[in-house]
Amino acid sequence: MDIPAANHSYGSEQSWQGYTGWPAVTPLTSQPTAVLNSAPAGFQCPVSDFQSASSAMVSGVPPPVCMTDSSAPPPLSAGPWLQQQPPWGPPPHYFNGVLYEANPGVSFCSNTQSPQGSGSSQSDSRVSSPSSESRYGLDPQCLPSAVRGMEEDRAEWEGKVYVSEPGSPLPPLATTDCTVEDRGNASPRFIRCTSYSFPTEGTTAQQSHLPLGAIVTPLARLEKGERPPPVCPSVAEKGCVPGCNACGAYMCPFMAWQDCGQRFFCPFCGKLAEVPWQYYQPTNRQGRRVDSDHKPDLSLGSYEILEMHTGQAAGMLLALDVSAPAVNGGQLDLICQHLRSFLTSLSSEQGADQSDVPVGLMTYDSRLHLYDLSPTLSRPHMLVITDTEELELPVRDGLLVPLKDCKDCIDNMLQQIPQLVAGSEDTSSSQDLPIHAGLKILQAVGCPGKLLIFHCAPLTERTLKQSSSGFFGSSKPKSLFQPLEPCISLAKECVSQGCSVHLFLFSQQDVGGAWPGHIPYLTGGGFYCYESLQSEGDRKQLTCDLRRCVETETGYKAELRVFVSKGLRVSGVYGSCNPGTNPTHISLAALDWRTALAIQFIHCSPLDEQRGVVIQVALSYTSSQGERRTRVHSLSIQCSRHLLDTFRNCQAQTLLTFYCKKMYCAVLERPLQDLREELQTEVTEALACYRKHCCSTSVSPGQLVLPQFLKALPVYVNSLRKSEVLLPGLHSSVTERQLLRSQLVSMDVRNTATHFYPLLLPLLSQPMCSEPVSMLSAVEAVRCSASSLDPGGLYLAYSPLTLLLWVGRCVPHQALLQLFSITCFSLLPSGQVCLPVLENPLSISVRRIIDNLQSDAPYTLKLQVVKQGDSSEEALHHLLVEDKSPNGGASYADFLYHLHVNSLRLLV
């Protein structure tokens, strides 16, 4: 029986009133009949924790932390009626089947669409899992669906053009593929706001409990058919009109012209700025300059300024570990072979742009070996440096040489290095030594660049050693995620020089607190781990990682400045960067299309409702060719004194990304339990505020009320709360959680939303089995729950960090034959696999979809086959975010139940 759905409208005039049938009074205990995860004897009313008590007792897992704290609503009081009930007594009057209404005359109406978010009927043979059942008798499939919300947005915008201009409607979701046209406002690919209607008063903003912020991706990748920001000559070349000389903001379409164009009003500082006579143009009757349509800085939301034409091109330094573990393990020989083939293809296939890249080579163990690659030498010279404490370069010339001039020298050296160091007994090797050396080389040459380190020896411990068990103590929770002071100092030096560190690690021991990925991610680089290079999958992954690392367009020595309308100020910046004293000025060693930052604003004075709010982000960076550029993004949004406008103009995916970056940055200094409770409290108070101040009609206490575009926020926030970073499981690895945090804290909105609510695609649908398809839109995703899995089906689970192919034990033999070229389920191997190339519609469709997903992913993904009932199925359980998670996180249904009840308690 479905939860009775109230009538709702998706127009802009009425807010969605949600689902009826929710408890109108404080929750009491429920009767879990025939439920596998029923509570143990003696379980009291769920006043302190809504997670399954039985699941907390499995395998000795400690009970999950309480969902309420001193700042959250107080626990339910045990009144006289409750005290007379048995510990696990009969259900209250408002439960009947799935949910009971206090009014027995309410008519139940079923949804016209299936709970999976599509119109197709559901099979009766779904996987039955205790983790997908609710403790309170709710039917999880009848709750607000994130899948349905994305499908509705895709149906509205996919294949269409969204015009980004002042006064435009809410932009399409980040997960929707559409074309964006810039007509005065920056594309949502560059800037997305948590709300497109800011409150005019600071007290109103605090009352809403919604963060005011923006997710900024300055170098975001554009879709096919979209125009990149036009490049304008610098102000010195009279290409752009000078911006505000008082606050330093750049020219944008939101400067208000006065005195026939002789002055303009700056919305960021509220002052009048004079226009130099060399740049003067009169204004028309509408108050716009007559040359606005011909100048991007006056008519577009995004444009670039070419500040300097010539400069030092970004270099690429290769650092190879030649210690005894690397030689004896065979990794060094395989790495040299890969680099030889990679550099050969780079110089021959990519043309002049890549062949002009300055390249350098070094090897290291306990000593440092530099190589002079000057084309004037008959063969390279090796320079050995034994004093690595006070590192000084013996020479400068020849350490960085254009690839086209030294490709033969490097190829010969990579071929000879394994023989030169054969029999080495030097087992000591520091992963920090090549960073110091590479930084010295880039400083001596005077250019930015990428440093690629291939490390095979066991990682050296610094001064901190702590196991994962220490994380559960509240005394020093931050020491697991917080980098040591030497790492921070070295990262700051790399930032000032524009040195981006990429570490390729072939050592697999648990290093505890000496995680080596801090410097790569603080410098805009990457951290890549490999079990070995013996398997074909690892070798293919190394090749793909090298290409992504080298060929991705990158900006170096970046300076990001943030401007916002007078009345607001920047209170914090969250992302993969070193926070400075001034949050409006951020320095980055390097960034690319995957780099995103969250910026938070707070009120310092009331806003002008007529002028609205203007946000400007200016990124000054050095391109790979050595050009100094400034990319300017400007966005104008409305502000209102009505709370309803603030809620109505929010999007759940943007809020999720903001919360993720803020919480994952806060783990450096705050206990995890406090962060989880803060997330729950913020969402609860926001829902209570909306229910109290924004409902346009009378709402009964038993009716769940959610803002129109925030219906998916509870499932997103619950997925964030129970992520491995904030809620580690019994088998959680410290290094894996540190890597996960570093990857997610820099992700954009699209990838963040897909990570916390992955795609679950049924592959045995009629379109895929009848004819080849390549578009993801041809496959309708289902909800991330075990109840969505059919034992007779194949499902592809995708997140930006994981790609799984789940195979049910009752899958037809014909499907196995078409996809894997086998006929028996028992013969199918689990784990990493490469699908065979078979000429049939199913095989072609699946391989095309996998290729599309892998090309869009920010990291190289390897396909893993997961068989139903196999031990590898635990990897899929982490992606089924609507169910109870393996680490003890609550299900979506239970979490939403408590959000509703706690929001009611706030209104009492």
N, C-alpha and C positions, 0 to 999 in steps of 0.2 A: 504494500500500500504506500503510495507516495505521500510526501508531506504536502498538505493542501497549499497550493500556490496562490498568492494574492494577485489580483490584476496589477500589471505594471506597464509602464510606458517607457520607451527608450528615447523619447523626444527631449528637448532641452527645457520644457516647461515644467515637467513633473519629475520628481525623484522616485526611484524604484523603492517600493515599500516592502519587498522581500517576501518571506515565507511565513505563513501563520502556523499555529500549532506548537509554538515554543512555550516553555513553562512561564506562567504568569506570576509565580511566587518563587521563593527561594527553593533551590533544588533539594530534594530528599533522596534517599537511597532508592535504587531501582532494582527490579527483580530480573537477574540475568538467567533466564531459563534456557537450557540447552545451548549455552554459550561456552566455548572452550576456555575463554579467558575470564571466567567469573571470579569474583573476589574470594579470597580465602576466608575461613571462619574467623569471626571476630572483627571483620572489616567494618569500620564505622562510616558514617556519612562522609562523602568526599569533600571535606571542608578544607583540606590542606593540599591535596594533590589529586589531579584528575587522571593521572596516568595509571595504567593497569597495574594493580598490585601483584597479580600473579606473574606478569611478565617481568616484574622487578625482582622476583625471587628465583628466576630461572638461572641456572649455572652460577649461582652465587653473586649475581650482579647486584650491587648496592641499589637501594630504592632511589628513584629519581628525586631531584630536589623539588621542593614545594614551588608551586606556580605563583604563590602570593608572597608578598613580603610586607614590610612595615609601610611602604609607600603605596601598596596596592590596597584594594578594598579589604576590610577585615573579614576573617573567616565567618562562615555561617554560624549563627548561634543556635544551639540545640534547644528549641522551644519545648513546651510541654508535650505537644503531639509527637515531636521527633523522639523525645526521651521515652515515650511509651512504646515505640516501635522496636522490633528486634533489630540486631545489627545489620541484617540483610533482608529487610522485611518486604512486604508487598509493595507494588508500585503505587505512586500517588495517583490521584484521579485524572491527571492530565496526560497520562500515558495510556495508549490503547493500540496495541500492535506496534507500529513504529513510533507514533507520537499521539498522545491523547489530548483532546481539547476539553477545556472545562465546560464548554457549551456543547452538549451532545447533538444539537441540531445543525451543527456546521456541516456543510456539504463538502465532500472531498472531490477535488478535480485533478486529474492526472495531467502531466505535461504531455504535449503532443509529440515532443521529440524524446528520443531515448536519453537516459541519463549519461550516456557517453558523449553527448554533444553532437550527435548526428541523428539522422532520421532512420537509420537502419535498425532493425530489430535485433535484440540481444539473444545470444544462445543461452540455453538453459544449463549448459555444462561448463559454467565458469569455474575457475579455480576457487575453492573454498579455503580461506585462510583466517585464523583467529586474529591476525594483525589488522585485517580490514574491517573488523566488526567494532561497533561502538559500545561502550560500557553503558550508555544511557538509552539504548534501544533505537537510536537514530539510524535511518537508512542513509549511508554515506553517499549513495548514488543520486539522492534527491537534493543534496546540498548545492549551493551555488558552484558552478563549474568554471574553472579557469579555461578549460578546453573550449567550452561553448563561447565564452567571451572572446577568445582569440579567433574562433571561426566566424563569429558575427562581424568582428572588425575586418577580417580578411574578405568576407563577402562584400563589405561596404567599400573597401579601398583597393583591393588587389587589382592590378592592371590599370588603375586610374592615376590621375595627377593630383597631388595635394599642393595647393598654392599657399606658400608660407608668406603671409603678409599681416600687418597689424589688423586685429579684429578677426582673424581666421578662427574657425572652430578648432576643437582639440585635434592635435595631429594624430595620425594612425599609430597604433601600437608599434613598438620597436620590432616585434616579431612579424609584422605584416610587410610584405614586399610591395612597394608602390614607388612611383616616381615623385620626387619633390621638386618644386619650382620655386626659386628664391625671388620674391617680389618685395623685398624690403625687410623681411625677418629672416634670421639665420635658420637654416634647415634644422629640423629636429634631430638629424644625424649628428650635428655639432653641439647643440644645446637642447636639453630637455629639462623642463621645470617640474618640480614636485606638484605645483599647482599653477595654473595659468590665470589665476585671479588671487592676488595677495590681499590680505586684510589691510585696511587703511590704518588701523590702530594696533599697537603692540599688544594691548590687553586682549583684543579679539584674537590675535594670532596665538597667544598663550592659551586662550580658552579652547581653541579648536584642537590643540595638541597635535597638529600636523606640522612637520618641519617645512620651513620655507627654504628652498634650495634649488640647485640646478646641477645636472650631470653634464659635464663638459667633455667632449671628445674632439679636440681641436683638429686632428688630422684624420678624421673618420673617413672610412672608405665609402665611396659613392656607388650607387647602383647604376646599372647600364642605362644610358639615356640621360643621366643627370650631368649638368655642366659643372666643372670644377670652379672654385672661386677664381675670378679673373685676376690677372697680375697687373698691377699699376706701377708706373715709375714712382720713385720716391718724391718726397716733398721738395728736396733740393733740385730735382729735375722738373719741378712744376707739374708733377703728375697727379698728386693728391692735394686736396685742400688741407692746410694745417688744422690740427685739432685744438682742443682747449689748452691754452698755455697755463691755466691755473691748476688743473688736476692731472693733466697729461693724457686725458682720454683722446681717442682717435676720432676722426670724422665719421659720422654715420647718418642715416636718414632721419634720425630723431632729434637732431639739433634744430631748434626753432629759430628761423631767420627773422631779423628785425632790421629796421631802418634801411629797407630796400636792399638787404643783403650785405650791409656793411658790418653787422654784428650778428652773433647767434647766441642763443641761450643754451647753456650746457645743462642737460638734465642730471648729470652726475655730481656736479658741485653747486649748481644753482646760480652760477655767475654768468655775466655777459663777457664774451670774448670778441676782440676786434679781428677783422679779416684783413690781412696784409693786402695792399693795393695790387700786388702782382697777381693775386688769386681772386680778385673781386669779380663777381658777376651779379647782375640785377636779379630781382625776384619777380615772379608773375603775380597775378591777382590771387592765386591760391597760396601765396607765401612760399613757393618753391623756387629755387634758382633755375634760371632758364636752361642751364646746362646739366640739370640733374639726370636726365635720361641718358646722357653720354658719359657720365662719370660713375663708376661702380661704388665709390665711397659715399656718394650722395643718394644712390637709389637701391643698393643691394644690402642684404644683411651680412654677407660674407665677401671678403675680397682680400687680396694679398698685396703687400708693398715690397718691391724689390729694392732693398736698402743698399746692397753692395753686389756688384756683378762678379767680381773675381775674388778668390780667396783660396786657402789651402783645402783641397779635397779631403774628405774623410778617409782615413786609412783603415787597414785590416791587418791585425797582428795575430799570428798563429803561435800558440805556446803548447809544446808537447812535453808530457811527462816521460822521462827516460830512466826512471828509477828501476831497480831490480824487479819489483812486482809488475810493472808495465811490460818489461822485456820478457820475463819468464812466463807471464800469463798469455802472451801472444797478442795483447791488445795493441801494442805499439805498431807492430807490423800491419795489422788490419787498418788502423787509423791512418797510417801513411799511405796505404793503397787507396783508401777512400779520398783523402785529400788530393792525391795526384789526379785521380779521375775527375774530381769535382773542379779543381782549378783548370784542368784542360777544357772541360765543358764550359766553364765560366768565360774563358778567354776566347773560345771559338764560337759559341752559340749566342752570347748576349751582345756582341758587337762592341763598339768603342766605349760605351758608357761604363761597362764592367772591366774592360781591359785596361782602362786608365786608372783603376783603383790602386793606390799605393799599398803594397803588401810587404809585410815583414815576417821573419821567422825566428823563433827562439826555442831552445830546449832547456830542461831544468831537472835536477834532482836535488841534492843538497847544494849544488852549485848552479850557476846560470851560464848558459852558452848562447851568445849572440852570433848572428851570421851577417857578414857584410856582403850584400847582394849587388854591389855596384856593377853595372854592365861593362865597365872598363877593365874589370879583373878577369883573368883567364878562368878562374874558378872561385867559388865563394870562400871567404876566410871565416874561420870559427874563432870567436873571442870568448875565452873562459874567464869568468869572474868568480872568485872564491869568497871574497869579502861581501857577503850579502846583507850584513847589518847596516853598513853605511854605503848604500849602493850608489855608484857613480858610473856613468857611461864612458868607456874609453874612447869611442868615436861617435860621430853623429851621422856622417854621410854613409849611405848604403844600407841603413837599417830599415828604411821604408822606400821602396822603389816601385814604380808603376808595373803592374802585372805584365803588360806587353813587353817590357824590357827585361824581365827577370824570370819569365815562366820556365825557361829551360834550366836556369840555375836552381830554382826551387824544386823542380821535378827531379833533378839529379840529387839534391840534398835529401829529399824525402825518400828517395830510393836507397841512399847510403846510410841514413841515420840508424836503422835497425842493425846494420852490420857494425857500425862504429861503436855502438854501446852494448854489443853482444857480450855476455859474461859479466855485466856490471853487478857489483855487490852492494852498491849504495842503495839502501832501503829507505832512507829518509827523503821526504819530498813535501814541501809546504805549498799549499794551494794559494797562499798569499804572495809568494815570491814573484810569480809571473805578473801579478797585478801591479806590484811596485815597479817592476821592470817595464811593463807596458806603459804605465803612466809616465815614467821618466822619458821613454822614447817619444811619446806623443808631445810631451812638454818641450823636448829638445827640437822637434821638427816644427812645432807650433800648429798642430792640426788636431781636430777631434777624430774619433774613430771607434771601431769595434775591436774588442780583445776576445779572441776565441781560445779558451783554455781546455785542453784535453787531459784530464787528470785520472790516473789509474791507481796510484798508491793509496793506502789507508789515510783517511783524513786526520790531520793533526788536531788534537784537542787544544783549546786555548786555556783559559783559566776556569771555565765553568763546565762542570759535568753534572748532569742531572737526568734522571730517568723519567719516563712518562708517569710513573706512579706519584711523583712529587707534584704533579699538576692538580691532583684532586684536593690537596691541602690548600687552604685559603691563605697561608702565611706568605708564600712567594709565588703567586700564580703567573706573574708577568715575566718571570725569568725564562720561561720556555719560549716565548715569542719575541722577547725584546733582544735585539742584537747587542753585542758587547761594544764597549766604547771604542776599542781599536777598529772594529768594523765600521762604526759610524764615522770616525775620523777619516778612514781610508775612502769611504763612499763619498764624503764631502769633497775630498781632493779630486775624485773622478768626476764629480758633478761640475766642478769649476773648470775642468779641462774638456769636458764632453766625451769622457771615456766610458763606453758602454761595455760591460763585462758579460760574457756568455760562457757559462761553465758546463762542459760536457763531462759527466761523471760516470766512471766505470767501476767505482768501488761501492760496495753495497752494505757496509757495516753500519749499525746504528750509532750515530755520533752524538746523540743526546743534545746538549745545549750548544755544541759546536757546529750547528747546521751551517753549511757553506753557501746557502742561497741568499743570505741577507744582502751581500754586496751586489750580486747580479740584479736583484729586483729593485734595490735602491738606486741603481744606475740605469734603469730602463732596459736591462738586458734580459737574459733567460737562464734557466736552470734545467738541464736535461739529464735524465738518469737512464741507464741501460743495465740490464742484468748481465749481458755479455754480448759479444759481437759474433758468436758462433752461429746463431740462428739467422735465417733469412729475414725474419720480421724485424729483428734489431738492426740489421744492416740497412734494410730499406728505411727504417725510421731515422737512422743517422743521416742518410742521404737527404731525406725530406727536411729534417731539422736544419741541416746545413744550408739548404736552398732557402728556406724560410728566413733564416737568420741573416743571410748575406743579401738576398734579393729584395727583402721588404724595404720599402722607402722609409727612411728614418730622418728625423730632425735632431740635430745635436746642439749642445750648449744652449738649451732652451730657457727662456725667461717668460713666465706666464703672469700677466697682470690682469686683475679683475676690477671692473668698475661697475657700480650700481647706483641707482637713483638716490638723490638726496632724501634722507629719511630712513634709509637702510644702510647697513654696514656688514662687511664680511666677518663672521665670527669663527669660522673654521674651514679648513680644507682637508679632505680625506682622500687618500689614495696612496699609490706607491711612490712616495717622495719623502724627503726629510723636511718636516715642518719647521719653518723659520719663525722669527719674531713677528714678522709682518705677514698676516694671512692673505693679503691682496697681492703679494709678490712671491711667486714660487719658482725655484730654480730646479731644472731637470737636466740630467746628463744626456738623455736621449728619450725619444718617444716616437711611436708609430701609430697606425690606425687603430690598434687595439688599446691604446692608453686612454683611460678615462679617469676623471677626478670629480669628486663631489664637493660642492661649495655650499656652505650654509649661510643664510642671511638672518639678521635680527633687526628689529626696529630700534631706531634711536630718536625718531620724531614721527608725527603723523604724516601719512602720504596724501598727495593730492589725487583725489579720485578722477579728476579730469585729465591729468597728465599721465596717469598710469605708472608703470615701473619699466625701466630700461636697464638691461643687463648687457655689459660688453666684456668680452674676453679677448685679449690681444696676446698672441704667441709670437715671440721673436726667436728665431732658430736659424741654424746653419744647415743648409741642405747637403746632400752627399757630394754634390759638385763644388761645394765651397761658397755658394751664394748665401748671403745673409738676407733673410726674408722676415716679414711680419705679417701674420695672418690675423685678421680682425673679424670677429663674430659679434653681431649685435642683435638683440632680441627685445621686443616691446610686448609687454603683457598688461592686462588690465588690473586694476585694484578696486576693491569694493568694501563697503562697510557691512555687507551682509555675509554671514557665515555660510549660507547656502551656496553662494557663488564660489567660495573657496573649495567646498567639498565637491561641487558639481564639476569643477575644472581640474580634478586630480586624476591621476592614472596610477593603477596599482603597481605596474612594472617599474615605473620611475621611483616610487616610494620604496619599493623593495631594494632597488640598487642603492638608494641613499642610505637606508638602514644598514645594508650589508657593509658598505664602505665605512660608515661611522662606527659600527659595532666591531668590525674587524681591526680598525685602527685603535679602538679603545681596549682591546685585549692586551695591549702592551702595558697597560697601567691599572686595569681594573679586574676584579674577580669575575669569572664567567657567569656565576649564578646571578650576580647583580645585573649583568647585561641581559640575560634571558628574562629576568623579572621586569627590567625596564622596558623591553620590547613589548611584553604582554600588557604592562600598565599603560603605555602610550596608546596602543591600539584600542584597549578597553575604554579609556577616557575619550578618545576621539569618537568612538561609536556612541558613547553616552552623550557627548556634546551634540552629535548629529541628531540623535533621537530626541533630545530635549529642545533644540533650537531650530531644527531644519525640516521637521516633518510637516508637510503641507496639510495633512488630514489627521484626524484622530486615530491614534494607534493604540491597540490594546496591549497590555503588558505581555501577552502570550504571543506576540508577533515579532519575528526577527526582522530588524530594519538595518539595511546596509545602503550606503551611497551608491548611486548608479554605476559609477566607474570604479568603485572599490570593492565590488563583490568578490574579487579574487584575492584581495589583500589578506584575509585571514589564512588562506592556505599558503600563500607566499611567506608570510611572517612565521607561521608554524614551521615551515620547511627551513627557514633561516635559524630559528631557535634550536632546532634539533640537528643542525649540521654538525659535522665532526669537529669543527673548530670551536663551537660554543658548547657542545655536549659530547665529549669524547666517550667512546665505548670502551668495553673491557679490552678489546684487541686493537685499540687505536694506537697508531704509531706517531710518535712526536714529529718525526721528519715528514711524514705524509701530511700531517695537519699543518705544519709550517709551510710546506709547499702549497697546500690548498689555499691557505690564507693569502699567501703572496700572489697567487694566480688570480684569485677572485677580487682582491682589493683594487686591481687595475682594470677589471673588465668593464665593458660598456653595458648599456641597458639590455640590449638584445641577448647577449651571452649570459648575463647575470640571471635574467628571467628564465632562460632555457636551462640553466644549471639548477635552479631551485624548483623548477617544474619542468622536467625533461619531456621530450617528445616520445610518445609510445605509439608506434605505427603498426597496425595490423597489415601483414604482407600478403595474406591469402584473400584479399578482397577481389571482387569480380573484375575491376578494371586492370589490375596487375596481372591476373592470370589469363586474360583474354588477348591483350595487346601490350607491347612495351610502353611504359610511361617513364618520364624523367622528372616531372614536376612534383614537388612535395604536396602541392595543393590537390593532386589527384588522389592522395591517401588521407583519409580522415583519421586524425589522432583520437585516441581514447584516453580516459582518465588514468592517472598514475596510481593504480590500485591493483592488488592481486585479483580482485573480483572482476577486473576487465580482461584477464587472461583466459583464453580458451585453450584447454589441453589439446585441442585439435588444430591449433593455429601456430603461425610464426609471427613474432613481434620484434621490431627493431626499436631499441631504446637508445636515445641519443641525448647527450648533454655535451657542452663544450669540452669536457674532459674525459668522456666515456662514450664508447660505442659498442653496444651489446646486441646480439641476435639470440633471442629466446626461442627455444624449440620445445613445443609441447610434446608429451609422450604419446599422444594420439594423433599426431600430425599425419596426414595421408602419405602413403608411400610414394605416390606420384609427385608430391611436392618435394620430398627428399631427393628423388631422382632428378628433378628439374633443377634444383638449386645446388645440391652437394654431390650429385652423381653417385649416390648410394641408395639402397632400398630399405634399409633396416635402421630403426632408431638406435638400437644398441651399438651399431657400428659407427655412429657419428661421434667424432672426438670433440671434447670440450676444450676451451682455451682459445688462444690466438689462432686464427685461421685466415687463409686467403681463398676466397671463393673461386671455384673453377670457372673458366670462361665457357659457358654453354649457350648455344643458340636456341633459346626458347623465351617466350614472353616473360615468365617469372624471373629467370636468371638475369635477363637484360634489364628489367625494371629495378630489381633489387640492387644490382651493381651500379646503375645510374644514380639511384637515390643515395647510396653510400658515397659515391664520388662527390655528389653535390654537398652532402653533409661534411665530408672531410675537407673540401675546399673552403667552406664557410667557417670552419672551426678555427679558433685562434691558435691551436696547437695540433701537432700531428697525432692522429688517432689510429689505433690498431683495432681491427674488428675482433671481438671475442665471442665465441659461441657458448651459450649457457643452456644446458639441458635441464628440463623440468625434473626435480628430484635430485639433481646432482649437487655436490658440495659447492660448486662454483656459482650456484644460484644466489648465494648471499650478496654477490656484487649487484644483482638486480634489485634486491630488497632495499638497498640504499636509494635507488631511484624511484621507488614506489612511495612518493612523499605523502600521499593521502592516508597511508596505513601507519600503524605503529612502527617505528624504525628499530633496527637491530640494537641501536645504542640506548634504547629506553625512551625515545621521544614519543610524544602523544600523537594519536591519529588526528586527522583533520576534523572529523566529526566531534570528537571529544573537546578539542581545542576551541572550536567554534561554539560549542555548547557553553563552555565556561566564559568565553568572551561575552556571550549574550547575557548570561546570568549575572556576571560581575558588573556589566554596564547597567543592568536593572538596579542592582544594589546601590550604585552611585547616585541613582535618581530618587531613592527612597528618602 
